[in-house]
Amino acid sequence: MYSPRQKILWFAFSTRVFIITLQAVCNIVIPDHDANVFISPADPALRRTRADVVVDKILGGMKRWDSQYFLHIAQYGYTYENCLAFFPLFPLIVRYFAYLLSSILGSYVNFHSTLLISAAIVNLVLFIKSADVLHKLSLRVLRSECKAYKSVILYCVNPASIFFSAPYSETLFAFTTFYTMFKCTENETLRFASIDIFSGLPAGFSIITRSNGLINLGFILYTSFKNVMERTLPEIVYKYKTLKHRLVLPVLVLPLCITGVALCLTVIIALIPFVLVQTYNYFKFCVPNQHHLPDFLSNSEYILPGNAESPWCNSSLPLSYSYVQSHYWNVGFLKYYKVKQIPNFMLAFPILFIIIYNSMSYIKNNFRLCLRLGLRDNIFNFGYLHKIPNRPKVHSKGFGANDPNLFMYVVHIMCLTIVCIIFVHIQVSTRLLASASPLLYWICSSKMNVGPTPTSDQNTINEHFRRIGIGKRIPSHHLSIANLEGVDNMYSRWKTFIISRRMPDFTSRMIQCYFIGYFLLGIVLFSNFYPWT
């Protein structure tokens, strides 16, 4: 019988294998749609063997849409200005891992095929790691093994799953984001600092993975703010009131100074990679020089490095991202609100509805908590917090009722949702939100009731353990998942409630259909260049 963590890791692996298999079948059976989008130029000097044909058949369904940009950057670098919309960490990881693979596969396949294999392996490993980190984060925030387990299982079949296996940066971004959030929930590593300064590393990596990684700095800032307000200031006030010698007063302010220094160091660590990337972009495209690109890459349709012709180069703060998104993809305030985009709005509607409805429900059920910015209402009891029990008020049932731990996550995802609705191509909302926040999975896990099966009854489980003669005590969290899954599923590496169980109520069935339906439909459409999220 597998433990909950083992079940999660095996299910994450199984779903990745299923995605790769199904997209390969669809790529072979279904003819590709002519999407008339960017296709990375092929190097005419690159040899093509039978092994390359096999790789293209097996993995070719994943190099669609923006995958072409990521693979292009990994192979040739930033050769065109429009490539600057895609941040460099994922292509760099894929490139350097491909160099390692080339020492093994170089005599069989060309470098482009090696890059495709590299991207598939990198995303496979990162997805399993991201599922593991999400499980740890969910346990810490939700304080429920059952909800945490259900959340990660839903993450493994999330509506944007194909983007987590294709050469996209979604998996890397999810891993760095979840890890940043996890680090921000850990206990302080420096006394009074109330924050681990090394949480700036995953935050910095998320920033150079996707542009919306900048919002992850909010978790670092809020964690420091909350710890100062709930722990440091009450302690200072309490000690001040009990002091006999006022000369010691400057010493009491020392924790605040240390917290400020730690916070500044954390933010600097997080921003250094972003600053380096923007500096590189400026010198590559805004400083006149010879680009020395081969002829097959010297496409006159795009602005090449060293031309210094772009308007963003002359800005007081020369950042390329917003200009490139606006100029090449027409991204801007309400620019996507056109009649012909109604199908894309319908594609994005489910995730936007789930998040907005439940976030507003959280705000309604925790209105005073939100006005206090998620802080406790008794933070200034001057050191006697442990003697005064925090008696939660009884609210109507709803997502996250009276749970201050969820406040920052709700604020974070609402900011992203508003940006999606107002600025971005609306269909991108599904993969953007699915990779940027765990809240979608926490909401759905709290709403999802899993009906009993003959092997999920408590008496059946107890009898099973008695029959197989387990002498040691079974952990309670292990039993809770056995109650959820049933004995049969706990012995399977891939069978879980989301695919093997019939849900007992309408809401649970709708969530199941949404996740599984988008999971399968996305693979079929994406692998043949049909529009998807």
Summary of the structure (lengths in Angstrom):
residues: 533
radius of gyration: 25.5
end to end distance: 37.2
largest distance: 84.4
contacts: 1696
relative contact order: 0.13
helix: 67%
strand: 0%
